[in-house]
Amino acid sequence: MNYDPNINQGTHKVKISLQQWDYKGTVIVEVGGNCKGKSVLEAATELYEENILESDCNFKFIDNGEVEGFHCELGNGSGDILEIEEEWYGLGSLIVGLEIIDFCGRD
């Protein structure tokens, strides 16, 4: 990836790593607009169904009319699955990594 400091407008792909105990999963999101670096990472944690490109943990949104949250299934090296269903505020405690993995700039 060429992260040209002179091009701000574009689309980033960000990998969000989730973990609880030894159970892990990832979600890849797309962040577009006029931003770079830290502001992209902050925006990536504001998940929307439209910006999720892929997930290896069956990440889903929950809105049952009373509670808005998420569901995910994290795995460990032994093949065990940990199902997590939380309100949105719980997502922050699962995030252990944010990484920009791709950038496509527009002039």
Secondary structure, 3 states (H helix, E strand, C coil): CCCCCCCCEEEEEEEEEEEECCEEEEEEEEEEEECCCHHHHHHHCCCCHHHEEEECCCCEEEECCCCEEEEEEEECCCCCEEEEEEEHHHHHHCEEEEEEEEEEECC
